[in-house]
Amino acid sequence: MGIRFVLMVNKQGQTRLAQYYEWLTLEERRALEGEIVRKCLARNEQQCSFVEHRNYKVVYRRYASLFFLVGVDNDENELAILEFIHLLVETMDRHFGNVCELDIMFHLEKAHFMLEEMVMNGSIVETSKANILSPIQLMDKA
């Protein structure tokens, strides 16, 4: 298992989407999110997009007003995770238009569904945008 969690956070540090692939209590999740979000948002644009925190390596990227943070094992490839984040954003862009924080807030179930189509048990299982979006498009038609 490579991916431990995926977070989408706004510039104020509010979590808009959280998906965990390992069991943590609610208190542990809240504490982990707070620590990681503070650490990542405090970094400037000249610093790299990789941070080590506890036993995780956090790979993050900012798109407009949203930060996409992915916690992975220490032996995971950081550049592959950056590509995964970019694919996730491109997939959401294709569905929502230019994806923004409000799209995530008002269509949280669709955002979770896209993520669930891409990642299963912490492993990336789908990278085709068409395959990820086809079930959502079928649900929209129904």
Order of alpha helices (4+ residues) and beta strands (2+ residues): beta-beta-alpha-beta-beta-beta-alpha-alpha-alpha-beta-beta-alpha
